[in-house]
Amino acid sequence: MKGKYKVAGYLRLSQEDGDKDVSDSIVSQKNIIEKKLQELGEEFFLVDYYIDDGYSGLNTDRPDFQRMIKDVENGVINCIITKDLSRLSRNSFEANYYIELYFLERDIRYISVLDNVDTGTKNSNNDMIQFKTLINDWYSKDISRKIRSSVWARKEKGMYLTATPPYGYKKSLEDKHKLEIVEKQAKIVRRIFEEYSMGKKISEIVKGLNEDKIQSPNNSQNNGEVRYKWRDETIRRMLSNKVYLGHMEYGKRINLSYKSKKVKYIHPEDWKIVYNTHEPIITEELFLKVQRVRKINKTTKRKKHEWDLNGLVKCKECGAKMTLKVEYKRNHPDELKSKKVCCLNGLKRYKGKNCIKGSRGLDEDILNKIVHKNLKEVMQELVDKEKVKKLIIKGNNENVINNSNNNKELLDKELAKVEDEMKTLYLDYKQELLDEDDYKKYYKEKSNEKNRIK
């Protein structure tokens, strides 16, 4: 007969543990859990091992951890054993949430072997959970700080740390943090800068490169297949990259927190730069000329052109929506050349769709006059005052019903929000972020708000 407790053995190893000895290895963790199961006796039956090898403990976005939680929800397991608390999580908030709230509410017994924590028994070590999880959190913060300091110091020296070198360069065999020119690609880089400085559009440059069968960047990431698919964004990034001047820029983004994967992008004016770290591909004169052209084009594109009939007029040939296409004079990018209304399928040819009209379009003013004239004629034929009056009354009645339904949905959402806030207050109180008096005060306010909504 199987035991009373259906056990999940959870094991985790990440890069932050990589500099430690074999004691934290997956094999070692498994041996410790197996030995603990033998000590616990026949009441404990191992269902499965859940192993996350190479995943950080700072968040629970781990495949086997999520599989384990799913099994908890489905009633497959009712006991979880780890080697220590840090294997479950190094984030103190998440560790305390799962141990003191999530597992407790679902009657899940949690055992941390080396910390002598067992939520199924009463012992003094259980009271130390919050302190121990905080120590694990501090450890991760310290490791993260040391890694960032090390990376930043190397960047300040002009060392290239990115895995893939920029197009036109390769990593030196003598020093992988140094860049060397690949002359075949460097010629393409010079071509791109020169063509753009002479007034060519980015789309025209892309078209030329693809027609000439020039290999596009990142061919190594295409399973060895040669690619000739250049993109506008690729050219746009190259034209602003000072790496082609022989300089190294860094500090373009920073992590918001060692607990979060989200990054904050820094304004280009605040980027750091190390000069003359490698051989340049283009001259500073050409680079500055390109930046002047980019600035003019950017200013021109910022001008908004709105069309009153946008989304209302459809193509006679294919039925797609018509859109406004604005063109400027090539040698005078601030002067308007034409404003035409074209078929969206004919312009973009996206998702395999096409239109026989292609990019040919009608002058905006001419089309507006045609539409307004036809609309006026149709309105004169259709207008029936009595019919319009009935439609208005009907619309008002429908609005009253819709508003009533919308109000109920808003109240339900507001109630759910207040309940979530009450739960958060409790968690903050448990984390000692709120003292007891403040907790009672805020909880009473939220209770009153909840009653008011009901």
C-alpha positions, 0 to 999 in steps of 0.5 A: 500500500502506498504511503500517506504522503505523495512526495515531490523531490525538488532539485535546482542548480543554477549558474550562481551556484556554479563556483561552489563544490560538488555538494550542491550538484543534482546528484548530491541533492538527490542522495540527500532527499533519498536518505531523508525518505528512508528516515521518514519511513513507509508513510512517504511515497516518492512520486517524482523528482522535479529537476531545474538544472541551470535556472536561477532561484530568484524567480519561479519561472522554471519549467519543472517548478511550474510542473510541480505546482501544477501537480499540487493543484491536481492533487498528484502530490501533497509533500515537497522535499528539498535539500535546503530552502535556497533550492526552493527559492532565493527570493525571500518574498516568494519563498515565504509566500509558498511556504507560509501561504500557498502550501499551507492553504493547500495542506502541502507538507514542506520539508527542507532537510539541511535547514531542519524545517518541516511544516508537518511538525512543530519545531523551533526551526520553522520559526527561522524560515523568514530569517533563513530565506532573507539570508539566501536573498542577500547572498543572491544580491551580493553575487549579482552585485559582484558580477555586475561590477566585474562586467562593468570594469571590463567594459570600461577597459574597452573589452568586447563582451557580447557573444556575436561580433557586429557585422564587419568584424570578428573576434581576435584569435589572440584575444576574444575581447578584441575586434578585427575587421573582416574586409569582405563584410567591411566593404558592404558596411562602407557601401551602406554608409556611402549610399545612405549619405548620397540620399538613398532610402533605407528600403532602397539599400535593402533592396539592392543588397538582397538583389546582389545576393549579399549575405545578411548578418546572423547566418550562423543562427540559421542552421548553416543556411545562407541568408540574403534577407536584409531588413530595414531595422538592421541597416538602421542600427548599423548607421547609428553604431559607433563601433564602425568608428573604432569606439566601444559604447556600453551602458545602453541598458541596466537591469532594474533589479537582481530579482527581475529580468526587465531592463531599463533602456538608457537615453543615448546621451547617457551612454558610456564610450571608450574611444579607439578600442579597435580599427575603424571601418568608416571615417568620422567625416562619413559617419557625421554626414550620415547622422545629419541625413538621418536627423533630416529624415527623422524630422520629416517622418515625424510630420503626421499626415492624417486622412479623414477617410482612413479605414473607410475606403476599400480597394475595388480590386481586392477589397483591402483597406485603402491607406494614405501614402506620402512621398517627399522629394529625394534631394529636398526631404522636407518638401512634399512630392505627393499624397496618394491613396493606395491599396494596403495589399498592393503596398505591403504584400503582407501575409502572401496577399497581393493586388493587381493595382500594386502601389499605384494610387489616386490623388488624395484630393481627387478621391476625397471629392469623389467620395463626398459627392457620392455620399451626398447623393446617397444621403439625399436618397436615403434620408427619412426623418421618421426612420432616423428618429426611430433609430435614435430612440432605439440606440438610446435604449440600447445604450441604457442597457449596455451602461447597466451591464458595464456598471456591474462589470466595473463593480466586480472588477473593483471588488476583486481589486480590493480583495487582492489589496487586502491579501497584499496587506496581509503578506506585507504584515507577515513580511514585517513591512507593516507593523500591527497598528498600520496593518489593522488601520489599512485593513479596516479601510479596505474592509469598509471599501469592500462593504461599500462596493457590495 
